[in-house]
């Protein structure tokens, strides 16, 4: 289901990255670092509205090959999951459940 899973520290340093396909690992790393910019942007807009109840960030962005989803903990640890776009049956509730497990 997930092509790549990453745990990123609060200073945006990677703590753990696991990719299913080693041949595409460099592309996944690029997508992970690109998604950090989107996460920071979403967190800055949440801080302005003072609404930090929802830690699940949802879809960060998608391309023709992959979709990237994010979750941030209270301690600013970031979880990022990259899923192949070929999985069209994936719903938002299912990705939320992946982060809860």
Residue frames as a rotation matrix with the C-alpha (Angstrom) as fourth column:
UNK 1
0.569 0.822 0.000 0.00
0.822 -0.569 0.000 0.00
0.000 0.000 -1.000 0.00
UNK 2
0.856 -0.330 -0.397 2.62
-0.198 -0.920 0.338 2.58
-0.477 -0.211 -0.853 1.03
UNK 3
0.780 -0.618 0.096 5.58
0.310 0.248 -0.918 3.00
0.543 0.746 0.385 -1.31
UNK 4
-0.396 -0.914 0.087 7.62
0.379 -0.250 -0.891 4.99
0.836 -0.320 0.446 1.23
UNK 5
0.784 0.552 -0.283 7.27
0.467 -0.226 0.855 5.86
0.408 -0.803 -0.435 4.91
UNK 6
-0.292 -0.908 0.301 9.32
0.394 -0.401 -0.827 8.50
0.871 -0.123 0.475 6.72
UNK 7
0.682 0.323 -0.656 9.63
0.731 -0.292 0.617 9.86
0.008 -0.900 -0.435 10.24
UNK 8
-0.019 -0.629 0.777 11.06
0.455 -0.698 -0.554 13.38
0.891 0.342 0.300 10.31
UNK 9
-0.341 -0.229 -0.912 12.30
0.940 -0.101 -0.327 15.11
-0.017 -0.968 0.250 13.48
UNK 10
0.580 0.667 -0.467 11.15
0.696 -0.704 -0.141 18.49
-0.423 -0.243 -0.873 14.72
UNK 11
0.085 -0.623 -0.778 14.20
-0.255 -0.768 0.587 20.17
-0.963 0.148 -0.224 13.13
UNK 12
0.767 0.380 -0.517 13.30
-0.587 0.090 -0.805 18.54
-0.259 0.921 0.292 9.76
UNK 13
-0.424 -0.887 -0.182 16.05
-0.905 0.408 0.119 15.95
-0.031 0.215 -0.976 10.00
UNK 14
0.308 0.579 -0.755 15.09
-0.613 0.728 0.308 12.44
0.728 0.368 0.579 8.83
UNK 15
-0.056 -0.242 0.969 14.90
-0.934 0.355 0.035 9.93
-0.352 -0.903 -0.246 11.67
UNK 16
-0.419 0.007 0.908 13.68
0.106 0.993 0.042 6.95
-0.902 0.114 -0.417 9.63
UNK 17
0.039 0.434 -0.900 12.99
-0.944 -0.280 -0.176 6.39
-0.329 0.856 0.398 5.93
UNK 18
-0.506 -0.126 0.853 11.85
0.027 0.986 0.162 3.11
-0.862 0.105 -0.496 4.43
UNK 19
-0.069 0.425 -0.903 11.11
-0.945 -0.319 -0.078 2.70
-0.321 0.847 0.423 0.72
UNK 20
0.579 0.402 0.709 9.69
-0.212 0.914 -0.346 -0.39
-0.788 0.050 0.614 -0.95
UNK 21
0.867 -0.256 0.427 11.56
0.494 0.329 -0.805 0.04
0.065 0.909 0.412 -4.25
UNK 22
0.266 -0.838 -0.477 15.28
0.498 -0.304 0.812 0.78
-0.826 -0.453 0.336 -3.83
UNK 23
-0.396 -0.413 0.820 15.51
0.917 -0.139 0.373 1.86
-0.040 0.900 0.434 -7.50
UNK 24
0.142 0.545 0.826 13.16
0.502 -0.759 0.414 4.79
0.853 0.356 -0.382 -6.85
UNK 25
0.262 -0.044 -0.964 14.52
0.963 -0.043 0.264 5.72
-0.053 -0.998 0.031 -3.43
UNK 26
-0.781 -0.605 -0.156 16.16
0.588 -0.796 0.142 8.95
-0.210 0.019 0.978 -4.61
UNK 27
-0.597 0.649 0.471 12.86
0.103 -0.520 0.848 10.15
0.795 0.555 0.244 -6.10
UNK 28
0.401 0.744 -0.534 11.06
0.644 0.185 0.742 9.34
0.651 -0.642 -0.405 -2.86
UNK 29
-0.190 -0.548 -0.814 13.65
0.936 -0.350 0.017 11.29
-0.295 -0.759 0.580 -0.87
UNK 30
-0.939 -0.110 0.325 13.05
0.248 -0.873 0.419 14.28
0.238 0.474 0.848 -3.14
UNK 31
-0.110 0.983 0.145 9.29
0.176 -0.124 0.977 13.98
0.978 0.133 -0.159 -2.59
UNK 32
0.313 0.179 -0.933 9.78
0.917 0.199 0.346 13.74
0.247 -0.964 -0.102 1.17
UNK 33
-0.580 -0.609 -0.541 11.90
0.724 -0.689 0.000 16.88
-0.373 -0.392 0.841 1.32
UNK 34
-0.815 0.371 0.444 9.48
0.080 -0.688 0.721 18.72
0.573 0.623 0.532 -0.94
UNK 35
0.162 0.949 -0.270 6.57
0.468 0.167 0.868 17.76
0.869 -0.267 -0.417 1.30
UNK 36
-0.233 -0.309 -0.922 8.36
0.968 -0.160 -0.191 19.29
-0.088 -0.938 0.336 4.31
UNK 37
-0.989 -0.097 0.108 7.81
0.116 -0.976 0.187 22.71
0.087 0.197 0.977 2.76
UNK 38
-0.299 0.953 0.053 4.10
-0.096 -0.085 0.992 22.00
0.950 0.291 0.117 2.44
UNK 39
0.162 0.308 -0.937 3.95
0.842 0.453 0.294 20.78
0.515 -0.837 -0.186 6.05
UNK 40
-0.659 -0.486 -0.575 5.66
0.719 -0.630 -0.292 23.92
-0.220 -0.606 0.765 7.34
UNK 41
-0.878 0.391 0.278 3.23
-0.166 -0.791 0.589 26.06
0.449 0.471 0.759 5.35
UNK 42
0.045 0.945 -0.323 0.22
0.174 0.311 0.934 24.20
0.984 -0.099 -0.150 6.75
UNK 43
-0.002 -0.103 -0.995 1.57
0.977 0.212 -0.024 24.41
0.213 -0.972 0.101 10.30
UNK 44
-0.917 -0.368 -0.153 2.17
0.393 -0.901 -0.183 28.15
-0.070 -0.228 0.971 10.03
UNK 45
-0.548 0.794 0.262 -1.45
-0.330 -0.494 0.805 28.74
0.769 0.354 0.533 8.94
UNK 46
0.249 0.616 -0.747 -2.70
0.525 0.562 0.639 26.54
0.813 -0.552 -0.184 11.80
UNK 47
-0.443 -0.494 -0.748 -0.61
0.896 -0.223 -0.383 28.50
0.022 -0.840 0.541 14.31
UNK 48
-0.956 0.108 0.273 -2.21
-0.063 -0.984 0.169 31.76
0.286 0.145 0.947 13.14
UNK 49
-0.103 0.995 0.006 -5.70
-0.406 -0.048 0.913 30.36
0.908 0.092 0.409 13.64
UNK 50
-0.577 -0.237 0.781 -4.74
-0.814 0.102 -0.571 28.72
0.056 -0.966 -0.252 16.99
UNK 51
0.627 0.764 0.153 -6.51
-0.758 0.643 -0.110 25.49
-0.182 -0.048 0.982 15.96
UNK 52
-0.395 -0.864 -0.312 -4.14
-0.880 0.453 -0.142 22.59
0.264 0.218 -0.939 16.58
UNK 53
0.149 0.529 0.836 -6.67
-0.723 0.634 -0.272 19.87
-0.674 -0.564 0.477 17.31
UNK 54
0.961 0.246 0.125 -6.31
-0.089 0.706 -0.703 18.11
-0.261 0.664 0.700 13.96
UNK 55
0.129 -0.990 0.059 -2.82
-0.423 -0.001 0.906 16.63
-0.897 -0.142 -0.419 13.66
UNK 56
-0.052 -0.070 0.996 -3.61
0.729 0.679 0.086 14.80
-0.683 0.731 0.015 10.43
UNK 57
-0.435 -0.225 -0.872 -2.63
-0.236 -0.906 0.352 17.10
-0.869 0.359 0.341 7.57
UNK 58
0.645 0.736 0.204 -4.21
-0.038 0.297 -0.954 15.05
-0.763 0.608 0.219 4.81
UNK 59
0.563 -0.395 0.726 -2.94
0.824 0.337 -0.456 15.09
-0.065 0.855 0.515 1.26
UNK 60
0.070 -0.641 -0.764 0.14
0.283 -0.722 0.632 17.29
-0.957 -0.261 0.131 0.99
UNK 61
-0.028 0.027 -0.999 0.35
-0.880 -0.475 0.012 17.01
-0.475 0.879 0.037 -2.78
UNK 62
0.356 0.145 0.923 -0.05
0.194 0.955 -0.225 14.50
-0.914 0.259 0.312 -5.56
UNK 63
-0.447 -0.495 -0.745 1.60
-0.729 -0.281 0.624 13.85
-0.518 0.822 -0.236 -8.90
UNK 64
0.298 0.567 -0.768 0.73
-0.907 0.419 -0.042 11.52
0.298 0.709 0.639 -11.72
UNK 65
-0.152 -0.459 -0.875 2.79
-0.195 0.882 -0.429 8.78
0.969 0.106 -0.224 -10.02
UNK 66
-0.547 -0.159 -0.822 2.30
0.698 0.456 -0.552 9.28
0.462 -0.876 -0.138 -6.29
UNK 67
0.494 0.661 0.564 0.30
0.012 -0.654 0.756 10.88
0.869 -0.367 -0.331 -3.49
UNK 68
-0.626 -0.752 -0.207 1.90
0.321 -0.007 -0.947 12.24
0.711 -0.659 0.246 -0.33
UNK 69
0.569 0.821 0.042 0.09
0.186 -0.178 0.966 12.36
0.801 -0.542 -0.254 3.04
UNK 70
-0.511 -0.827 0.236 1.27
0.007 -0.279 -0.960 13.88
0.860 -0.488 0.149 6.30
UNK 71
0.709 0.595 -0.379 0.72
0.399 0.105 0.911 13.76
0.582 -0.797 -0.163 10.05
UNK 72
-0.301 -0.782 0.546 2.36
-0.178 -0.516 -0.838 15.86
0.937 -0.349 0.016 12.79
UNK 73
0.028 0.254 -0.967 2.50
0.856 0.494 0.155 14.96
0.517 -0.832 -0.203 16.47
UNK 74
0.937 0.339 -0.089 2.23
0.323 -0.739 0.592 17.38
0.135 -0.583 -0.801 19.40
UNK 75
0.449 -0.854 -0.263 6.02
0.229 -0.175 0.958 17.34
-0.864 -0.490 0.116 19.68
UNK 76
0.512 -0.130 -0.849 6.40
-0.702 -0.634 -0.326 18.36
-0.496 0.763 -0.415 15.99
UNK 77
-0.622 -0.582 0.524 7.54
-0.149 0.745 0.651 14.92
-0.769 0.327 -0.549 14.81
UNK 78
0.038 0.612 -0.790 6.33
-0.929 -0.271 -0.254 14.46
-0.369 0.743 0.558 11.23
UNK 79
-0.324 -0.027 0.946 5.12
0.172 0.981 0.087 11.23
-0.930 0.191 -0.314 9.65
UNK 80
-0.080 0.236 -0.969 4.96
-0.897 -0.441 -0.033 11.14
-0.435 0.866 0.247 5.85
UNK 81
-0.110 0.127 0.986 3.52
0.238 0.966 -0.098 8.36
-0.965 0.224 -0.137 3.71
UNK 82
-0.448 -0.039 -0.893 3.94
-0.823 -0.372 0.429 8.17
-0.349 0.928 0.135 -0.06
UNK 83
0.000 0.578 0.816 1.38
0.084 0.813 -0.576 6.03
-0.996 0.069 -0.049 -1.88
UNK 84
-0.896 -0.263 0.359 1.33
0.342 0.108 0.933 5.04
-0.284 0.959 -0.007 -5.55
UNK 85
-0.557 0.705 -0.439 -1.32
-0.701 -0.683 -0.205 6.90
-0.445 0.194 0.874 -7.54
UNK 86
-0.696 0.295 -0.655 -2.36
-0.361 0.645 0.674 3.62
0.621 0.705 -0.342 -9.13
UNK 87
-0.714 0.467 -0.522 -4.23
0.698 0.538 -0.473 2.88
0.059 -0.702 -0.710 -5.89
UNK 88
-0.719 0.473 0.509 -7.35
-0.143 -0.818 0.558 4.91
0.680 0.328 0.655 -6.76
UNK 89
0.215 0.862 -0.458 -9.50
0.358 0.367 0.859 3.23
0.909 -0.349 -0.229 -4.11
UNK 90
-0.531 -0.512 -0.675 -7.61
0.806 -0.059 -0.590 4.90
0.262 -0.857 0.444 -1.26
UNK 91
0.482 0.766 0.426 -9.89
0.472 -0.636 0.610 7.17
0.738 -0.094 -0.668 0.78
UNK 92
-0.040 -0.475 0.879 -9.01
-0.454 -0.775 -0.439 9.88
0.890 -0.417 -0.185 3.26
UNK 93
0.664 0.362 0.654 -10.30
-0.743 0.226 0.630 7.80
0.081 -0.904 0.419 6.19
UNK 94
0.926 -0.343 -0.158 -8.02
0.328 0.938 -0.114 4.93
0.187 0.054 0.981 5.22
UNK 95
0.055 -0.950 0.307 -4.92
0.328 -0.273 -0.904 7.11
0.943 0.151 0.296 5.22
UNK 96
0.140 0.073 0.987 -5.95
-0.789 -0.595 0.156 8.57
0.599 -0.801 -0.026 8.58
UNK 97
0.944 0.237 0.231 -6.13
-0.327 0.768 0.550 5.00
-0.047 -0.595 0.803 9.91
UNK 98
0.566 -0.811 -0.151 -2.62
0.502 0.484 -0.717 4.28
0.654 0.330 0.680 8.58
UNK 99
-0.217 -0.663 0.716 -1.25
-0.231 -0.678 -0.698 7.11
0.949 -0.316 -0.006 10.69
UNK 100
0.435 0.431 0.791 -3.12
-0.858 -0.070 0.509 5.96
0.275 -0.900 0.340 13.79
UNK 101
0.987 -0.143 -0.072 -1.54
0.155 0.966 0.206 2.51
0.040 -0.214 0.976 13.55
